[in-house]
Amino acid sequence: MTVTRHLHRIFALDRHTDVTGVSGASVVAYGIETTDGTVIMRWIGDKPSTLIWGSVEHTLEVHGHDGATEIVTLTGPLPADLVPTVRAAFARILATAGVIGQLLVEVDRALTEPGPVAG
């Protein structure tokens, strides 16, 4: 694995037992853990969403369901039929991170420059 300044690992959130009856028993999300411990996760399925957590521990406190769900570190190469799904999930995660970066710039500008907050 290539070492970077920000990426600690990529992972799948694998649900062994669906205790809520909502997402099924399978991989329900893909995620990135950064070197500062932040987790950015993309839920897959009928209602996809992107979430940011402070740590893997926080993620599992909410979504682990007492061991019914685990984080599985992904290592390549992945099966060819899985690559498009995983690539799409991570593309959405990175797009979200880009939007967050741009919003940070805009919030900083709104806090430090005169004028209306919304453009």
N, C-alpha and C positions, 0 to 999 in steps of 0.2 A: 504494500500500500504506500502511496506517495504521502510523505509528511508535509503538511501545510501549516500555516500560522493559525488557522481558524477551525479547520475540520478535525474533529477527534475521531468520529466514526459515523457510518451510515448504518441504519438498522431497519428491521421490520418489527411491527407490533403484532405478535402472533397470539391470537385468542384461541385457547384450547377448549374452553367451555363458554358459551354465551349465556351468562347469568341474567342478562336483561331481556333477552329475546329480540334484540334490535339488529345486531350486526352479524350474527352467525359465528360459527367456529372456523376461523381461518385467519390469514393475514388481513388485518383491518386497517393498517396504516403503515406508512414508511416515514422515516425520520432521519434527521441529522442532529448529532450532538456536537456542539462546538467545544473548543478547548477551554472556554470559561464555564462549561457545564450547561449552557442554554440548549434547550431542545426545541427544534422546529419540526412539526409533524404534519403530514398530509394524510387525512382520512380518505380512504377510497370507498367506492360503492355508490349507492343511489344518491346520497347526500354528502358529496365531498366537501371538506373544509380544511383549513390550515390553522393550526394552533401553535402557540409559543408557550413553553413552560420554562421555569427557572432551573430545572434539573431533571434527570432521569427519575430520581426518587419521587419528585412531585408528580411526574407523569404516571408512575406506577401506583402512587397513592390514590389517584383518581380513576385510572383505567385498568389497574392490575387485577382488580376483583379478587384479592387474596390469593394470588397465584394462578388464577384462571387465564391470565394473559401475561406473556413474557416478552422481553426485548431480546431479539436475535440479531447479532451483528452480521451484516452482509459482507461477504468476501467474494471476489470475482474469480473466475467468470460466472455469471448467473446463467441459468438456462435461457436459451434464445427466445423462447416464447414468453418469458417473464420480463425481458429487458424493456420492451415498449411501455409496459405499465409502470415499472419502477422509474424509468427515465421521465415519463410524464409527471409522476408524483414529485420527483426532485426538481423538475423544471418549474412546477408551480410553487414549490417551496422557495426556490431561488428568486422567482419573480416577486413573490410576497416580500422576501428580504430586501429586494431592490426598491419596492414601493416604500417599505419602512424606512430605508435609508434616505429616500427622497423626502418623505414626510418629516424626518428628523431635521433635515436642512430647512424645510419650510416652517416648522415649529420654531426652530432657533431664530429664523429671520423674523417671525411674528413677535417673538419675545424681545428682540433686540433692536428692531427698526420701527420708526414711527409709521403710522398708517393703519388701515383696516386689516384684520386678520385674514379674511377671505378675499381672494382676488377676483 
